Amino acid sequence: MLFDLDEEKMSAVISSFQIPVKPEILSSIQKIMTEDEPSIEDISSLIFGDVGLSAAILKIINSPFYGMNRRISEIKQAVMMLGIKTVNGLVTALLLKASFKGDACISLERFWDDAQDVANAMTYIGNKIKNELPVDMLYTIGLFQNCGIPLLALKHADYIEILSEANRQNVNSITLEEARYRTNHAVLGYYVATSWHLPKEICQLILQHHDSGFFKQPIAPNIQLAFAALKTAENMVEKVKRYNPSPDWDEIGEEALDILGISPEDYSDIEDDFAELF
């Protein structure tokens, strides 16, 4: 499932939707990270200056899904232990969540709860298998992947009908979105990710996160692993919260587990352990 992203379509999408503006604090952190020797002190100070952001980051990394051996109580300590790439990913994800405001046809709070559950599940998988999985980007992907959905919900009052029909059919909503709006949440999420200057490989993954042929494309091994973790996390959350497999799981679940190096038996154990934490 590939999408035409020519300049004309890009301009139409950007002009008709209110793409969230990247916050200044994120621009400042990203600027520091481009330096030859990024300063942990400077990044920590920027985050520490935002009380709400600091508290949210500490809450995430001290959750059981993150699997830290000891409690982290200071932002500088978090940056030193997790690394600036991981903390930057957490900051980006949290600021994205806070940037969507307005009268939507769905509960944005419930949407972000679901997105955070997937992000937690991806982090949990990354800490469980401990191989080449790019742990620093997992939470960001989990929270960003469906960020086109609130854009559609804020613009179209009837969008809830699309989501209800997709849930009824247990399918992803992209085809239904294209039929009614001539765009979809994956394309919109891609534009948000690119405007916030996420790494190109993450942007591409967001664009194709419902593409069943993604594994067959010539992509970097770490991105293939991240996609497999995303699909596995989605399924874990759906099973725990709604007692059903995710819409994509029957088609690509076996391949996702194979790429992660997880046997069906081991996956069953991981799913059970996650359910207990959840």
Phi and psi in degrees as GROMACS dihedral restraints (atoms count N, CA, C in turn):
[ dihedral_restraints ]
;  ai    aj    ak    al  type     phi  dphi    fc
    3     4     5     6     1  -107.7    20    10
    4     5     6     7     1   151.3    20    10
    6     7     8     9     1  -119.7    20    10
    7     8     9    10     1   143.4    20    10
    9    10    11    12     1   -77.9    20    10
   10    11    12    13     1   116.3    20    10
   12    13    14    15     1  -117.2    20    10
   13    14    15    16     1    47.5    20    10
   15    16    17    18     1   -72.5    20    10
   16    17    18    19     1   167.8    20    10
   18    19    20    21     1   -60.5    20    10
   19    20    21    22     1   -36.1    20    10
   21    22    23    24     1   -63.7    20    10
   22    23    24    25     1   -46.0    20    10
   24    25    26    27     1   -66.8    20    10
   25    26    27    28     1   -37.1    20    10
   27    28    29    30     1   -60.3    20    10
   28    29    30    31     1   -46.5    20    10
   30    31    32    33     1   -62.4    20    10
   31    32    33    34     1   -40.6    20    10
   33    34    35    36     1   -64.2    20    10
   34    35    36    37     1   -42.6    20    10
   36    37    38    39     1   -64.9    20    10
   37    38    39    40     1   -48.7    20    10
   39    40    41    42     1   -63.1    20    10
   40    41    42    43     1   -38.2    20    10
   42    43    44    45     1   -75.3    20    10
   43    44    45    46     1   -26.1    20    10
   45    46    47    48     1   -97.0    20    10
   46    47    48    49     1   -11.1    20    10
   48    49    50    51     1  -122.2    20    10
   49    50    51    52     1   149.1    20    10
   51    52    53    54     1   -89.7    20    10
   52    53    54    55     1    89.4    20    10
   54    55    56    57     1   -71.0    20    10
   55    56    57    58     1   127.1    20    10
   57    58    59    60     1   -58.5    20    10
   58    59    60    61     1   139.0    20    10
   60    61    62    63     1   -80.5    20    10
   61    62    63    64     1   135.5    20    10
   63    64    65    66     1   -64.2    20    10
   64    65    66    67     1   126.4    20    10
   66    67    68    69     1   -64.9    20    10
   67    68    69    70     1   153.0    20    10
   69    70    71    72     1   -61.8    20    10
   70    71    72    73     1   -37.9    20    10
   72    73    74    75     1   -62.5    20    10
   73    74    75    76     1   -35.9    20    10
   75    76    77    78     1   -70.0    20    10
   76    77    78    79     1   -40.0    20    10
   78    79    80    81     1   -59.9    20    10
   79    80    81    82     1   -40.0    20    10
   81    82    83    84     1   -66.2    20    10
   82    83    84    85     1   -42.6    20    10
   84    85    86    87     1   -65.5    20    10
   85    86    87    88     1   -43.7    20    10
   87    88    89    90     1   -63.8    20    10
   88    89    90    91     1   -33.6    20    10
   90    91    92    93     1   -65.8    20    10
   91    92    93    94     1   -42.7    20    10
   93    94    95    96     1   -62.4    20    10
   94    95    96    97     1   -38.6    20    10
   96    97    98    99     1   -69.4    20    10
   97    98    99   100     1   -16.8    20    10
   99   100   101   102     1   -83.6    20    10
  100   101   102   103     1    -8.6    20    10
  102   103   104   105     1   -71.9    20    10
  103   104   105   106     1   157.0    20    10
  105   106   107   108     1   -59.4    20    10
  106   107   108   109     1   -39.5    20    10
  108   109   110   111     1  -130.8    20    10
  109   110   111   112     1    84.8    20    10
  111   112   113   114     1   -57.1    20    10
  112   113   114   115     1   138.2    20    10
  114   115   116   117     1   -87.4    20    10
  115   116   117   118     1   116.2    20    10
  117   118   119   120     1   -61.7    20    10
  118   119   120   121     1   -38.0    20    10
  120   121   122   123     1   -61.7    20    10
  121   122   123   124     1   -45.1    20    10
  123   124   125   126     1   -66.3    20    10
  124   125   126   127     1   -43.1    20    10
  126   127   128   129     1   -64.2    20    10
  127   128   129   130     1   -43.8    20    10
  129   130   131   132     1   -61.0    20    10
  130   131   132   133     1   -40.8    20    10
  132   133   134   135     1   -64.6    20    10
  133   134   135   136     1   -40.8    20    10
  135   136   137   138     1   -61.3    20    10
  136   137   138   139     1   -45.9    20    10
  138   139   140   141     1   -69.0    20    10
  139   140   141   142     1   -42.2    20    10
  141   142   143   144     1   -60.5    20    10
  142   143   144   145     1   -28.3    20    10
  144   145   146   147     1   -70.7    20    10
  145   146   147   148     1   -13.6    20    10
  147   148   149   150     1  -110.2    20    10
  148   149   150   151     1   100.5    20    10
  150   151   152   153     1   -59.1    20    10
  151   152   153   154     1   -45.1    20    10
  153   154   155   156     1   -63.4    20    10
  154   155   156   157     1   -42.6    20    10
  156   157   158   159     1   -65.3    20    10
  157   158   159   160     1   -43.6    20    10
  159   160   161   162     1   -59.5    20    10
  160   161   162   163     1   -46.6    20    10
  162   163   164   165     1   -63.4    20    10
  163   164   165   166     1   -39.9    20    10
  165   166   167   168     1   -66.0    20    10
  166   167   168   169     1   -41.0    20    10
  168   169   170   171     1   -64.5    20    10
  169   170   171   172     1   -46.0    20    10
  171   172   173   174     1   -63.4    20    10
  172   173   174   175     1   -36.3    20    10
  174   175   176   177     1   -63.8    20    10
  175   176   177   178     1   -41.6    20    10
  177   178   179   180     1   -65.4    20    10
  178   179   180   181     1   -50.9    20    10
  180   181   182   183     1   -74.3    20    10
  181   182   183   184     1   -16.6    20    10
  183   184   185   186     1   -93.9    20    10
  184   185   186   187     1     2.7    20    10
  186   187   188   189     1   -75.0    20    10
  187   188   189   190     1   156.8    20    10
  189   190   191   192     1   -64.0    20    10
  190   191   192   193     1   -20.3    20    10
  192   193   194   195     1   -69.2    20    10
  193   194   195   196     1   -27.3    20    10
  195   196   197   198     1   -81.4    20    10
  196   197   198   199     1   -22.5    20    10
  198   199   200   201     1    67.1    20    10
  199   200   201   202     1    31.7    20    10
  201   202   203   204     1   -72.2    20    10
  202   203   204   205     1   145.1    20    10
  204   205   206   207     1   -75.9    20    10
  205   206   207   208     1   -24.3    20    10
  207   208   209   210     1  -144.6    20    10
  208   209   210   211     1   159.9    20    10
  210   211   212   213     1   -72.9    20    10
  211   212   213   214     1   136.6    20    10
  213   214   215   216     1  -104.7    20    10
  214   215   216   217     1   126.5    20    10
  216   217   218   219     1  -114.7    20    10
  217   218   219   220     1    -8.6    20    10
  219   220   221   222     1  -130.3    20    10
  220   221   222   223     1   145.8    20    10
  222   223   224   225     1   -63.5    20    10
  223   224   225   226     1   -42.9    20    10
  225   226   227   228     1   -60.1    20    10
  226   227   228   229     1   -39.5    20    10
  228   229   230   231     1   -62.4    20    10
  229   230   231   232     1   -40.9    20    10
  231   232   233   234     1   -64.1    20    10
  232   233   234   235     1   -44.8    20    10
  234   235   236   237     1   -63.3    20    10
  235   236   237   238     1   -40.3    20    10
  237   238   239   240     1   -68.2    20    10
  238   239   240   241     1   -39.5    20    10
  240   241   242   243     1   -78.5    20    10
  241   242   243   244     1   -39.9    20    10
  243   244   245   246     1   -90.3    20    10
  244   245   246   247     1   -26.9    20    10
  246   247   248   249     1    95.7    20    10
  247   248   249   250     1   152.3    20    10
  249   250   251   252     1   -69.1    20    10
  250   251   252   253     1   -29.4    20    10
  252   253   254   255     1   -67.1    20    10
  253   254   255   256     1   -43.1    20    10
  255   256   257   258     1   -65.5    20    10
  256   257   258   259     1   -45.7    20    10
  258   259   260   261     1   -65.1    20    10
  259   260   261   262     1   -38.7    20    10
  261   262   263   264     1   -60.4    20    10
  262   263   264   265     1   -39.8    20    10
  264   265   266   267     1   -63.1    20    10
  265   266   267   268     1   -41.8    20    10
  267   268   269   270     1   -64.7    20    10
  268   269   270   271     1   -44.2    20    10
  270   271   272   273     1   -59.5    20    10
  271   272   273   274     1   -46.7    20    10
  273   274   275   276     1   -59.0    20    10
  274   275   276   277     1   -46.7    20    10
  276   277   278   279     1   -64.0    20    10
  277   278   279   280     1   -43.5    20    10
  279   280   281   282     1   -68.6    20    10
  280   281   282   283     1   -38.9    20    10
  282   283   284   285     1   -68.3    20    10
  283   284   285   286     1   -34.6    20    10
  285   286   287   288     1   -60.6    20    10
  286   287   288   289     1   -47.8    20    10
  288   289   290   291     1   -56.2    20    10
  289   290   291   292     1   -41.5    20    10
  291   292   293   294     1   -75.3    20    10
  292   293   294   295     1   -14.7    20    10
  294   295   296   297     1   -85.0    20    10
  295   296   297   298     1   -13.9    20    10
  297   298   299   300     1   -91.5    20    10
  298   299   300   301     1   112.2    20    10
  300   301   302   303     1  -135.8    20    10
  301   302   303   304     1   151.8    20    10
  303   304   305   306     1   136.8    20    10
  304   305   306   307     1  -176.8    20    10
  306   307   308   309     1   -92.1    20    10
  307   308   309   310     1   101.1    20    10
  309   310   311   312     1  -103.4    20    10
  310   311   312   313     1   157.9    20    10
  312   313   314   315     1   -82.5    20    10
  313   314   315   316     1    -3.7    20    10
  315   316   317   318     1  -124.7    20    10
  316   317   318   319     1   167.6    20    10
  318   319   320   321     1   -78.2    20    10
  319   320   321   322     1   109.8    20    10
  321   322   323   324     1   -64.9    20    10
  322   323   324   325     1   -32.4    20    10
  324   325   326   327     1   -62.5    20    10
  325   326   327   328     1   -44.1    20    10
  327   328   329   330     1   -67.5    20    10
  328   329   330   331     1   -39.4    20    10
  330   331   332   333     1   -58.1    20    10
  331   332   333   334     1   -48.6    20    10
  333   334   335   336     1   -69.5    20    10
  334   335   336   337     1   -29.5    20    10
  336   337   338   339     1   -60.5    20    10
  337   338   339   340     1   -45.8    20    10
  339   340   341   342     1   -63.5    20    10
  340   341   342   343     1   -43.5    20    10
  342   343   344   345     1   -63.3    20    10
  343   344   345   346     1   -40.6    20    10
  345   346   347   348     1   -67.4    20    10
  346   347   348   349     1   -34.6    20    10
  348   349   350   351     1   -62.1    20    10
  349   350   351   352     1   -42.5    20    10
  351   352   353   354     1   -65.9    20    10
  352   353   354   355     1   -41.4    20    10
  354   355   356   357     1   -61.4    20    10
  355   356   357   358     1   -42.3    20    10
  357   358   359   360     1   -63.3    20    10
  358   359   360   361     1   -41.1    20    10
  360   361   362   363     1   -65.1    20    10
  361   362   363   364     1   -39.6    20    10
  363   364   365   366     1   -63.5    20    10
  364   365   366   367     1   -42.8    20    10
  366   367   368   369     1   -62.7    20    10
  367   368   369   370     1   -40.8    20    10
  369   370   371   372     1   -62.5    20    10
  370   371   372   373     1   -44.3    20    10
  372   373   374   375     1   -62.0    20    10
  373   374   375   376     1   -44.4    20    10
  375   376   377   378     1   -59.3    20    10
  376   377   378   379     1   -40.2    20    10
  378   379   380   381     1   -76.2    20    10
  379   380   381   382     1   -21.3    20    10
  381   382   383   384     1   -77.7    20    10
  382   383   384   385     1   -45.2    20    10
  384   385   386   387     1   -91.4    20    10
  385   386   387   388     1   -25.2    20    10
  387   388   389   390     1    44.6    20    10
  388   389   390   391     1    56.1    20    10
  390   391   392   393     1  -119.2    20    10
  391   392   393   394     1  -128.9    20    10
  393   394   395   396     1   -87.2    20    10
  394   395   396   397     1     8.6    20    10
  396   397   398   399     1   -61.4    20    10
  397   398   399   400     1   129.0    20    10
  399   400   401   402     1   -76.5    20    10
  400   401   402   403     1    82.8    20    10
  402   403   404   405     1   -57.5    20    10
  403   404   405   406     1   -31.9    20    10
  405   406   407   408     1   -63.8    20    10
  406   407   408   409     1   -21.4    20    10
  408   409   410   411     1  -106.5    20    10
  409   410   411   412     1    -3.7    20    10
  411   412   413   414     1   -64.5    20    10
  412   413   414   415     1   -49.5    20    10
  414   415   416   417     1   -62.9    20    10
  415   416   417   418     1   -39.1    20    10
  417   418   419   420     1   -61.6    20    10
  418   419   420   421     1   -46.8    20    10
  420   421   422   423     1   -61.9    20    10
  421   422   423   424     1   -44.5    20    10
  423   424   425   426     1   -59.1    20    10
  424   425   426   427     1   -40.0    20    10
  426   427   428   429     1   -82.8    20    10
  427   428   429   430     1   -31.3    20    10
  429   430   431   432     1   -83.6    20    10
  430   431   432   433     1   -27.0    20    10
  432   433   434   435     1   -53.8    20    10
  433   434   435   436     1   -38.8    20    10
  435   436   437   438     1  -107.4    20    10
  436   437   438   439     1    22.1    20    10
  438   439   440   441     1   -68.1    20    10
  439   440   441   442     1    -8.5    20    10
  441   442   443   444     1   -73.4    20    10
  442   443   444   445     1   -20.8    20    10
  444   445   446   447     1   -63.5    20    10
  445   446   447   448     1   -49.1    20    10
  447   448   449   450     1   -63.9    20    10
  448   449   450   451     1   -28.8    20    10
  450   451   452   453     1   -61.8    20    10
  451   452   453   454     1   -45.1    20    10
  453   454   455   456     1   -66.0    20    10
  454   455   456   457     1   -39.0    20    10
  456   457   458   459     1   -69.5    20    10
  457   458   459   460     1   -29.5    20    10
  459   460   461   462     1   -77.3    20    10
  460   461   462   463     1   -26.9    20    10
  462   463   464   465     1   -93.8    20    10
  463   464   465   466     1   -37.9    20    10
  465   466   467   468     1  -114.4    20    10
  466   467   468   469     1   116.6    20    10
  468   469   470   471     1   -66.6    20    10
  469   470   471   472     1   -23.7    20    10
  471   472   473   474     1   -92.1    20    10
  472   473   474   475     1     4.2    20    10
  474   475   476   477     1   -63.6    20    10
  475   476   477   478     1   -27.7    20    10
  477   478   479   480     1   -60.5    20    10
  478   479   480   481     1   -28.3    20    10
  480   481   482   483     1   -65.6    20    10
  481   482   483   484     1   -38.9    20    10
  483   484   485   486     1   -63.3    20    10
  484   485   486   487     1   -46.9    20    10
  486   487   488   489     1   -66.0    20    10
  487   488   489   490     1   -37.4    20    10
  489   490   491   492     1   -64.5    20    10
  490   491   492   493     1   -42.0    20    10
  492   493   494   495     1   -67.3    20    10
  493   494   495   496     1   -40.3    20    10
  495   496   497   498     1   -63.2    20    10
  496   497   498   499     1   -40.8    20    10
  498   499   500   501     1   -64.9    20    10
  499   500   501   502     1   -40.1    20    10
  501   502   503   504     1   -62.5    20    10
  502   503   504   505     1   -39.4    20    10
  504   505   506   507     1   -85.8    20    10
  505   506   507   508     1    -8.3    20    10
  507   508   509   510     1    53.1    20    10
  508   509   510   511     1    52.1    20    10
  510   511   512   513     1  -130.4    20    10
  511   512   513   514     1   161.7    20    10
  513   514   515   516     1   -74.4    20    10
  514   515   516   517     1   158.9    20    10
  516   517   518   519     1   -89.7    20    10
  517   518   519   520     1     2.1    20    10
  519   520   521   522     1   -60.4    20    10
  520   521   522   523     1   -47.4    20    10
  522   523   524   525     1   -62.0    20    10
  523   524   525   526     1   -41.8    20    10
  525   526   527   528     1   -65.8    20    10
  526   527   528   529     1   -38.0    20    10
  528   529   530   531     1   -64.7    20    10
  529   530   531   532     1   -44.9    20    10
  531   532   533   534     1   -60.7    20    10
  532   533   534   535     1   -41.2    20    10
  534   535   536   537     1   -64.2    20    10
  535   536   537   538     1   -36.3    20    10
  537   538   539   540     1   -93.7    20    10
  538   539   540   541     1   -38.0    20    10
  540   541   542   543     1  -114.5    20    10
  541   542   543   544     1    -6.1    20    10
  543   544   545   546     1    61.1    20    10
  544   545   546   547     1    26.0    20    10
  546   547   548   549     1  -157.5    20    10
  547   548   549   550     1   179.9    20    10
  549   550   551   552     1  -152.8    20    10
  550   551   552   553     1   169.3    20    10
  552   553   554   555     1   -68.9    20    10
  553   554   555   556     1   -24.2    20    10
  555   556   557   558     1   -70.4    20    10
  556   557   558   559     1   -43.5    20    10
  558   559   560   561     1   -63.5    20    10
  559   560   561   562     1   -45.1    20    10
  561   562   563   564     1   -64.3    20    10
  562   563   564   565     1   -40.1    20    10
  564   565   566   567     1   -62.8    20    10
  565   566   567   568     1   -36.8    20    10
  567   568   569   570     1   -61.6    20    10
  568   569   570   571     1   -42.8    20    10
  570   571   572   573     1   -67.4    20    10
  571   572   573   574     1   -37.7    20    10
  573   574   575   576     1   -62.8    20    10
  574   575   576   577     1   -46.8    20    10
  576   577   578   579     1   -62.4    20    10
  577   578   579   580     1   -41.1    20    10
  579   580   581   582     1   -70.2    20    10
  580   581   582   583     1   -37.6    20    10
  582   583   584   585     1   -70.1    20    10
  583   584   585   586     1   -23.0    20    10
  585   586   587   588     1   -92.9    20    10
  586   587   588   589     1     5.7    20    10
  588   589   590   591     1    60.0    20    10
  589   590   591   592     1    43.8    20    10
  591   592   593   594     1   -73.2    20    10
  592   593   594   595     1   156.9    20    10
  594   595   596   597     1   -53.6    20    10
  595   596   597   598     1   144.6    20    10
  597   598   599   600     1   -56.1    20    10
  598   599   600   601     1   -38.2    20    10
  600   601   602   603     1   -67.6    20    10
  601   602   603   604     1   -32.8    20    10
  603   604   605   606     1   -70.0    20    10
  604   605   606   607     1   -41.4    20    10
  606   607   608   609     1   -58.1    20    10
  607   608   609   610     1   -44.5    20    10
  609   610   611   612     1   -65.7    20    10
  610   611   612   613     1   -38.5    20    10
  612   613   614   615     1   -64.4    20    10
  613   614   615   616     1   -41.2    20    10
  615   616   617   618     1   -62.3    20    10
  616   617   618   619     1   -41.4    20    10
  618   619   620   621     1   -60.2    20    10
  619   620   621   622     1   -37.8    20    10
  621   622   623   624     1  -111.8    20    10
  622   623   624   625     1    25.3    20    10
  624   625   626   627     1   -70.8    20    10
  625   626   627   628     1    -6.8    20    10
  627   628   629   630     1  -112.5    20    10
  628   629   630   631     1    15.1    20    10
  630   631   632   633     1   -87.2    20    10
  631   632   633   634     1   108.5    20    10
  633   634   635   636     1   -67.0    20    10
  634   635   636   637     1   -16.6    20    10
  636   637   638   639     1   -94.8    20    10
  637   638   639   640     1    10.4    20    10
  639   640   641   642     1   -59.5    20    10
  640   641   642   643     1   -39.2    20    10
  642   643   644   645     1   -64.8    20    10
  643   644   645   646     1   -23.5    20    10
  645   646   647   648     1   -87.5    20    10
  646   647   648   649     1    -2.4    20    10
  648   649   650   651     1   -88.2    20    10
  649   650   651   652     1   155.2    20    10
  651   652   653   654     1   -76.6    20    10
  652   653   654   655     1    84.2    20    10
  654   655   656   657     1  -120.7    20    10
  655   656   657   658     1   159.9    20    10
  657   658   659   660     1   -62.6    20    10
  658   659   660   661     1   144.1    20    10
  660   661   662   663     1   -56.8    20    10
  661   662   663   664     1   -36.5    20    10
  663   664   665   666     1   -69.0    20    10
  664   665   666   667     1   -31.5    20    10
  666   667   668   669     1   -74.6    20    10
  667   668   669   670     1   -35.2    20    10
  669   670   671   672     1   -62.3    20    10
  670   671   672   673     1   -41.9    20    10
  672   673   674   675     1   -64.1    20    10
  673   674   675   676     1   -41.9    20    10
  675   676   677   678     1   -63.5    20    10
  676   677   678   679     1   -40.6    20    10
  678   679   680   681     1   -64.8    20    10
  679   680   681   682     1   -42.1    20    10
  681   682   683   684     1   -62.8    20    10
  682   683   684   685     1   -40.0    20    10
  684   685   686   687     1   -65.2    20    10
  685   686   687   688     1   -38.6    20    10
  687   688   689   690     1   -62.7    20    10
  688   689   690   691     1   -48.5    20    10
  690   691   692   693     1   -63.5    20    10
  691   692   693   694     1   -37.9    20    10
  693   694   695   696     1   -68.6    20    10
  694   695   696   697     1   -41.4    20    10
  696   697   698   699     1   -63.6    20    10
  697   698   699   700     1   -44.1    20    10
  699   700   701   702     1   -55.8    20    10
  700   701   702   703     1   -44.6    20    10
  702   703   704   705     1   -66.4    20    10
  703   704   705   706     1   -41.5    20    10
  705   706   707   708     1   -59.7    20    10
  706   707   708   709     1   -44.2    20    10
  708   709   710   711     1   -66.8    20    10
  709   710   711   712     1   -42.8    20    10
  711   712   713   714     1   -62.1    20    10
  712   713   714   715     1   -41.6    20    10
  714   715   716   717     1   -65.0    20    10
  715   716   717   718     1   -42.1    20    10
  717   718   719   720     1   -71.9    20    10
  718   719   720   721     1   -41.8    20    10
  720   721   722   723     1   -88.6    20    10
  721   722   723   724     1   -33.8    20    10
  723   724   725   726     1  -128.2    20    10
  724   725   726   727     1     1.8    20    10
  726   727   728   729     1    62.9    20    10
  727   728   729   730     1    23.4    20    10
  729   730   731   732     1  -131.0    20    10
  730   731   732   733     1   152.5    20    10
  732   733   734   735     1   -68.9    20    10
  733   734   735   736     1   156.5    20    10
  735   736   737   738     1   -68.6    20    10
  736   737   738   739     1   156.5    20    10
  738   739   740   741     1   -57.5    20    10
  739   740   741   742     1   -31.0    20    10
  741   742   743   744     1   -89.5    20    10
  742   743   744   745     1    -9.7    20    10
  744   745   746   747     1   -66.7    20    10
  745   746   747   748     1   -43.4    20    10
  747   748   749   750     1   -59.7    20    10
  748   749   750   751     1   -32.3    20    10
  750   751   752   753     1   -82.3    20    10
  751   752   753   754     1   -37.5    20    10
  753   754   755   756     1  -127.6    20    10
  754   755   756   757     1     3.1    20    10
  756   757   758   759     1   -60.3    20    10
  757   758   759   760     1   -45.9    20    10
  759   760   761   762     1   -61.0    20    10
  760   761   762   763     1   -42.5    20    10
  762   763   764   765     1   -67.8    20    10
  763   764   765   766     1   -37.9    20    10
  765   766   767   768     1   -61.4    20    10
  766   767   768   769     1   -46.2    20    10
  768   769   770   771     1   -64.7    20    10
  769   770   771   772     1   -38.2    20    10
  771   772   773   774     1   -62.3    20    10
  772   773   774   775     1   -42.6    20    10
  774   775   776   777     1   -66.4    20    10
  775   776   777   778     1   -36.1    20    10
  777   778   779   780     1   -76.7    20    10
  778   779   780   781     1   -11.9    20    10
  780   781   782   783     1    74.0    20    10
  781   782   783   784     1    31.9    20    10
  783   784   785   786     1  -112.3    20    10
  784   785   786   787     1   125.3    20    10
  786   787   788   789     1   -75.2    20    10
  787   788   789   790     1   158.1    20    10
  789   790   791   792     1   -56.1    20    10
  790   791   792   793     1   -35.7    20    10
  792   793   794   795     1   -67.5    20    10
  793   794   795   796     1   -45.1    20    10
  795   796   797   798     1   -64.7    20    10
  796   797   798   799     1   -38.6    20    10
  798   799   800   801     1   -62.6    20    10
  799   800   801   802     1   -39.5    20    10
  801   802   803   804     1   -60.2    20    10
  802   803   804   805     1   -39.7    20    10
  804   805   806   807     1   -67.3    20    10
  805   806   807   808     1   -43.1    20    10
  807   808   809   810     1   -62.1    20    10
  808   809   810   811     1   -41.4    20    10
  810   811   812   813     1   -63.0    20    10
  811   812   813   814     1   -41.4    20    10
  813   814   815   816     1   -65.4    20    10
  814   815   816   817     1   -42.6    20    10
  816   817   818   819     1   -64.1    20    10
  817   818   819   820     1   -40.5    20    10
  819   820   821   822     1   -64.3    20    10
  820   821   822   823     1   -41.5    20    10
  822   823   824   825     1   -60.5    20    10
  823   824   825   826     1   -37.0    20    10
  825   826   827   828     1   -67.6    20    10
  826   827   828   829     1   -41.3    20    10
  828   829   830   831     1   -67.1    20    10
  829   830   831   832     1   -37.6    20    10
